[in-house]
Amino acid sequence: ADVRFITAYLAKRGFNIENYIEEPRLEAIDYQNASFVSRMLQDAFLSGRFEEIWVLSTRFESASRYKPETHKFLPIDPIALAPDGEDDAGATHGQDVILEPDAFTIFEQLVPRYLETRVYNALLEALTFEYASRRFAMKNATEAANDMQAELKSIYNRKRQEGITKELLDIVGGTEAQK
């Protein structure tokens, strides 16, 4: 997509784009690049520059369909627990849980990996749609080329037949003239 179009679209709606990342190309993206982007977003949030960070991405649905979506990246919304300690599914959450290592250490290691995985998933969904779109476009182009080839072959055969018919008429006309 054209960067100017995206920035103009978002600016018109009151959004400010602080950083637009183009490199590496989508085809060359890997988990390490997703991790870098995730850390960049986390640092911007933890520094206090932003109260919220939202991610706009595409969700792949089928070869010819995708769904644009936005989701809150940071802060992470906590699981809403009912006052009686049950969630919506009716599962109870015990109060006497022992964690090894402690909850803070787990939180410090798990949350960054979770955020990296969310970024990587968004990139993979976009790449999947890109490949599906290319495949769909190539399929349509191939079908159009085959149709064009069939039409040109039909025109060629008709012209060739007209030429043969004209030559036969000339031969027959010449034979009749000699009689």
C-alpha positions, 0 to 999 in steps of 0.5 A: 500500500502507498504510505502517503495514502495510509497516512493521509487516511489516518490523519484525516481521521485524527490519528497521528502516525509516529512510526511507519515500518516498511523494512524488512519486506513482508516476505522476509519477516521472521519472529526476530523482526516481530520481536523487535516491533513488539519491543518497540511498541512496549518501550513506547507504552512503558515510557509513558508516551502513549496511554494505549497502543492499537494494532491495525491488521488484516485477518485472513478468512479465505483466498479471496476474502480478508477482514481488516481489524483493529485490536488493543495491543497495550495495555493488556485487558485483564480477564474480568472475573466475577465477584464470586471467583467464577468466570463466564464459563463457571470455572472457579479460580482458587486463591491458594496457588503456588507459583514457581518461580513467583508470579512477577517473574512469570509475568515479566517473561510471559507477557513480552512473548505473548505480545511478540506472538501477537505481532508475529501472528498479525504479520503472518495473517497479512502475508497469507492474504498477500500470497492468496491475493497474488495466487488469485490474481495469477489465476485470473490472469491465466484464465484471461490469457487462455480465453484470449488465446482461444479467441485469437486462435479462432480468429486465425483459423477463420482468416486462414479458412478464408484465405484457403477458400479464396485460393480455391475460388481463384483456382476454380475461376481460373479453370472455368476461364480456361474452358 
